[in-house]
Amino acid sequence: MKLAMIGFGQAGGKIVDKFLEYDDRTGSGIVRSAVAVNTAKADLLGLERVPEENRVLIGQTRVKGHGVGADNELGAEIAEEDIDEVQSVIDNIPVHEIDAFLIIAGLGGGTGSGGSPVLAKHLKRIYTEPVYGLGILPSSDEGGIYTLNAARSFQTFVREVDNLLVFDNDAWRKTGESMESGYEEINDEIVKRFGILFGAGEVTGDSEVAESVVDSSEIVNTLASGGVSTVGYAAEQVTRESSGGLLSRFKSDGSDDNMDAANTTNRITSLVRKAALGRLTLPCEIDGAERALLVLSGPPTELNRKGIERGRKWLEEQTGSMEVRGGDYPVSDSSYVASVILLSGVHNVPRIKELQQVAIEAQENIDEIRAESEENLEQLVEDDEDELDPLF
């Protein structure tokens, strides 16, 4: 699947940078164009792979390149005011060569949280290609204002995109690690999962041909349910045997072929279960997901149609959905077999309800503090007998 990726805000820009690194390393070719948008000049300068001509600094008249200070209402206003500056860079994207737009943003900050829904609405008005979002939820220990920003942005972003893929930092932060190393590791996890998902079906002349092809239309159809999506991932290392060795001579009579096929099938079904029931990008109950897509990646010898079919049927039973697609993505030089599962249209997501409840409490707390602050200031400034007159 070929994407035009737009990173909005600090987190979004860094993740787009990571996707470009992944593209260079794997040759997957999923990033057709990369754009970074920010109100903070320093964040744009810190990017390594996004082309300089595709880095857009907005809000210069309002915030002078210093960011919006976690004020996502201001972020949304600036995005609306300067949308033409963003569009002038998007105009250079060869839209006829892409399958979709993907807007990536951290939902807890100010620029990406406020600006990404504005951009999504703008793109959907102009283009016929799907517009997807990849929203990153802040961890619960980042503070009330970031939770409030995320809850408000999430509600708006879902409405403006064709589908919102979500990654929850809260499920991935480890205790004791520094914030910088924590986010670096989280960004790697994001790119690993979505890289395999979007890379499926992107073949070059010397690529292995999949037994059961997953192309961009399968991903588009799975995401067509709209709403919120989550992704599961599981991988297992496999032993690569050199041709012509002792083991290959023993197997040349075909006596162990059935055993190998059975082991391959069992490994695939096990990985499918681990991916679906393990740590999802957004923890949720998979029962009730409207649509699902299963992608198996790894050496061609370690993938088979029977295992994929079994995994797909198991996923149908667990989700209750009859729209479960599946296929493989052969990678000859890989030493891992990986299962990636896209669950689209999920509804039973306790984390979102928890986020909203904390956000409501934060909003009430902010309102109380503001009212109390105004009252305290008045008591401080006014004289008790009201005998003084202000200058004007």
Beta strands, then each sheet from edge to edge (+ up, - down):
strand 1: 3-8
strand 2: 31-38
strand 3: 55-57
strand 4: 100-106
strand 5: 131-137
strand 6: 163-168
strand 7: 228-237
strand 8: 291-298
strand 9: 324-330
strand 10: 336-344
sheet 1: 3+ 2+ 1+ 4+ 5+ 6+ 7+ 10- 8+ 9+
end
